[in-house]
Amino acid sequence: MDSTPERGIDVAVRLAGDQSNLARLLGLSQQAIQKWVDKGKPSPEGARAIEAIFGEQCTRVMLDPYLFGPIPPSQVIRSHHQDHQ
C-alpha cells in the first residue's frame, strides 16, 4: 500500500465516480475538470463548490492547502493504490 497522501482533486473525482460526473455536479465541462487534475487543484471557486457538494469528505483545505490553510492530520487521506508516475 502506498502511503502518499491522495490529492484533494483526486478525492473529489473518486467521490463523484469520475471526471464527467464531477463536471456534471459542478455544471462544468469534463475538460475543465481535466485541467484541474493536470494542475493538481481546482480554482478557488471550484474548491468551494466541491466542498459544498462533499462537505467534510473533500474540503477546500484538502483541495488547495496553500490557499485555504494546512490540512489537519484528521483530513489526510492516504492513497490505496500505487502512484503512477
QUISUL-V943619 format. One record per residue. N is the residue number from 1. RES is the residue in one letter. PSI is psi as a letter, one per 30 degrees, with the letter a starting at -180 (none if undefined). Layout:
n->N res->RES psi->PSI
n->N res->RES psi->PSI
This chain:
n->1 res->M psi->k
n->2 res->D psi->k
n->3 res->S psi->g
n->4 res->T psi->k
n->5 res->P psi->k
n->6 res->E psi->k
n->7 res->R psi->k
n->8 res->G psi->e
n->9 res->I psi->e
n->10 res->D psi->e
n->11 res->V psi->e
n->12 res->A psi->e
n->13 res->V psi->e
n->14 res->R psi->e
n->15 res->L psi->e
n->16 res->A psi->f
n->17 res->G psi->e
n->18 res->D psi->l
n->19 res->Q psi->e
n->20 res->S psi->e
n->21 res->N psi->e
n->22 res->L psi->e
n->23 res->A psi->e
n->24 res->R psi->e
n->25 res->L psi->e
n->26 res->L psi->f
n->27 res->G psi->h
n->28 res->L psi->l
n->29 res->S psi->l
n->30 res->Q psi->e
n->31 res->Q psi->e
n->32 res->A psi->e
n->33 res->I psi->e
n->34 res->Q psi->e
n->35 res->K psi->e
n->36 res->W psi->e
n->37 res->V psi->e
n->38 res->D psi->e
n->39 res->K psi->f
n->40 res->G psi->g
n->41 res->K psi->l
n->42 res->P psi->l
n->43 res->S psi->l
n->44 res->P psi->e
n->45 res->E psi->e
n->46 res->G psi->e
n->47 res->A psi->e
n->48 res->R psi->e
n->49 res->A psi->e
n->50 res->I psi->e
n->51 res->E psi->e
n->52 res->A psi->e
n->53 res->I psi->e
n->54 res->F psi->f
n->55 res->G psi->b
n->56 res->E psi->f
n->57 res->Q psi->f
n->58 res->C psi->i
n->59 res->T psi->l
n->60 res->R psi->f
n->61 res->V psi->e
n->62 res->M psi->e
n->63 res->L psi->e
n->64 res->D psi->i
n->65 res->P psi->f
n->66 res->Y psi->e
n->67 res->L psi->e
n->68 res->F psi->f
n->69 res->G psi->l
n->70 res->P psi->l
n->71 res->I psi->k
n->72 res->P psi->k
n->73 res->P psi->e
n->74 res->S psi->f
n->75 res->Q psi->f
n->76 res->V psi->k
n->77 res->I psi->k
n->78 res->R psi->k
n->79 res->S psi->k
n->80 res->H psi->g
n->81 res->H psi->l
n->82 res->Q psi->k
n->83 res->D psi->k
n->84 res->H psi->i
n->85 res->Q psi->none
